[in-house]
């Protein structure tokens, strides 16, 4: 299924006037669609190929709630917990960010009402996008074949999640036991117990679970060779990574940043200083999303 048809199920959930405007764009725009941003009482905005494209269509009244219900296929209770986190993951692995009035219960967000905007993010599978760094993924020796510890550093929107998705596929195809802790359902796009992408034969997924807990669960229960997770940022994440490394499990993870100096100032700094990551890979969106800017040997 090509990119346009793959996203058509999402576009079909939109009102006729919005669908018509989107379909008026040429295939180059449609095939590079990144986001559809829907605002109450304001024009709909598309992002594609680095361009901002404003539609004439304006959403009024209950239209946003209707769109959200269509995307969820009216299965509100199936998505209730995710909605409390400000997003849902729908069929195809696409992610829908949700803004509105937060309803609190004992200081925690219970749900979001009076939805004011949606951000439908097209989740892409780019098979082979890790080929440029495939030689960094594992090491063969006379004694053992080992997945390398990798840290992917990237500003938002430079393709780090798409990259680690393909890294997971590559390692699985190479017969490594891959465990993915997918806290926000972005890496695998799990839907009804199945990933939305091709990952190969050796994959275990903990979906919707906090990273620190999920990594430990995988180590204890699934004996992975390597654990892959996204956007490390908390002290407990670092402690979980240390537990994995001490258990002989390799780690591939990502963090927001632009430079080595940036990331060393954060919670992951001590792991970098100790040389725990064999390679640190920096991404950029120039000349295109997912470009490897630099690789540092840890």
Secondary structure, 3 states (H helix, E strand, C coil): CCHHHHHHHHHCCCCHHHHHHHHCCCHHHHHCEEEEEEEECCEEEEEECCEEEEEEEEECCCHHHHHHHHHCCCCHHHHHHHHCCCEEECCCCCEEEEEEEEEEECCEEEEEEEEEEEEEECCCCCCCCCHHHHHHCEEECCCCEEECCEEEEECCCCCHHHHHHHHHHHHHHCCCCEEEEECCCCCCCCECCECCCCCCCCEEEEECCCHHHHHHHHHHHHCCCEEEECCCCCHHHHHHHHHHHHCCCEEEEEEECCCHHHHHCCCCHHHHHCCCCCEEEEEECCCCCCEEEEEEEC
